Amino acid sequence: MKRTSKSPFVFSFPLLAGLACLLPGVTTGGCVSIDSQDAKPIIATHVADWRDEVIYQILVDRFADGDVNNDYSISPGALAKYQGGDWKGIEDHLDYLQALGVTTLWISPVVRNISADANIDGYHGYWQENLSEINPYFGDMSSLREMTAAAHEAGMKVVLDIVCNHMGQVFFYDINKNGLPDVSVYGSGGPGSPLTQVSEYAPDYDPNGVQSYSSAGGSGRAPIIFINDPTVDRVLPGPGILGSAAAYHGKGQILSYDNINDQPDEEVMTGDFPGGLKDIATENEEVRATLADAFATWVEQADFDGFLIDTVKHVEHSFWTEFGNTVRQRLKAEGKNNFLMFGEAFDGDDILLGSYTQPGQLDSVFYFSQHYTVFQRVFEYAHDHTMQMGTDQIQTLWDAKTVNYGSIPQTDGVPIAPYKLLVNFLDNHDVPRFLYDSAGDLPALRNALTLNMMAEGIPCIYYGTEQEFNGGNDPANREVLWNTGFPTTGDTFTHIAKLAQIRKQYIALRRGDTKVIWSSTHVGTEQDAGIFAFERAGGDAGSAYGLVVMNTNDTQTSSTANGTATMTTTLKGKTVLVDVLDPAQAKYTVNSDSTLSLTLKPQTSMILIPQSAVSSGS
């Protein structure tokens, strides 16, 4: 297909099917062909236990600019535009990430994107245009492979961000059938005739599909017109069926994000995503096959170790079962086992999140309910006692894990139950940074990072947190990291690095079961205000033991007692514990009745290990 004409591609509903497997050059196992400059790698399994990993989320365009040859139309300092980061930049700074304690890189999407829309750039990678072509802004296939190979050689893993729910704004709805993308105003503005503005790029949701009409009245389903503007990579999408109207619901943009009985309603499932991102008809079997093949092919081409799957709550559950099984079986046959698939459902409903980890679906999800319930309400709001909530919020949420999340591993997936594998995070590219919402509360940030790294599951750090980035909503929370010079001596950087080292040294803090032994409703001046304590022991950690005690109160020095009771551990009396987070390695002795009375300054934590198990490197 030539990329020279700006004439539109016109299709009506339904039309064009059966294209997914018509690409030339396919020999085995799929329908997608990806251009490459050299031989693809022999894919392999690079991870032993995902609970041992520390994930670092990277927006490729914002991490490091390693190759000026792919700096196309960059606008330095304009955060809604491309800045120039690339895969070579990541490869060049693996030592920085290793110093931080990172073991897994989660990179933003690699597929060709619409490069610009409405004077905003697709630097983030989520405006996908062709799933079988590479994003040239970040490099070529050789540089992508070199980056993943270098990461693997350094003992690191690479997770790829993918989108199955939508494509970029690749077409418009020809509501007035004039063949042009209009913004029209209807009505007189008088009684009974309100003024209505309709954008043919992103009209409002209609459960019957976007309708065409004019002053003479309605005239049925509006045709869709694929836009052909190669100057911004807005051309016929692909591969195969993704370039036809049959691949899309065509119902217009979501207006309401309601859940019904802890599940998204039809509008959330079938409407276009904000900004006119076109919703894919994922119930279509040919679409399902195309998506599974396209993304499995990327793993085969670059040896990725897992997927973060974007916008999972906008796709029906049966899709995830089919997608997951297809991808896992295909990769397993090629030697790629323990392939992690975790989903992003931007929602605080814990039951909804857990529904995507039930048998046959995903290995894990991004733990968004914890982001809101714990890291926002307990830590971000700590600077304001009228907003902060007690640490009993943490216990209540954690107690629901075995009820709301999958309790058995996925067949051919990660061999760990999903409820033990949730991906913990403070913030990400879709929400304001922790320091923005916490009014710059650095002690609270570091304390929250302690919980994030010590809690059961897989810790994830958003790039720039280690440099104390504090941006608000998108795009302010997508700062350029290389402007910092990559220092490794800052207080937050060294705190994360120390937590990662402690986590690496003590298996209980990675694989042990969790038992909360103290939580509190208090947030003021009460004796135990802000105290939270949990043991990590047993399970896959055997006899290893760790105890994490924290004070989440910003101003109150608090204790593990409330006047009538003292914190009780599962340890034998007289056990000596060492705080391995404390440079002085302070020691504390468990009372004969197994209780332990500790006092902690505001926004501080202890990580306590039995003295007999303390390693020399602590």
Summary of the structure (lengths in Angstrom):
residues: 618
radius of gyration: 25.6
end to end distance: 59.8
largest distance: 87.2
contacts: 2178
relative contact order: 0.11
helix: 28%
strand: 22%
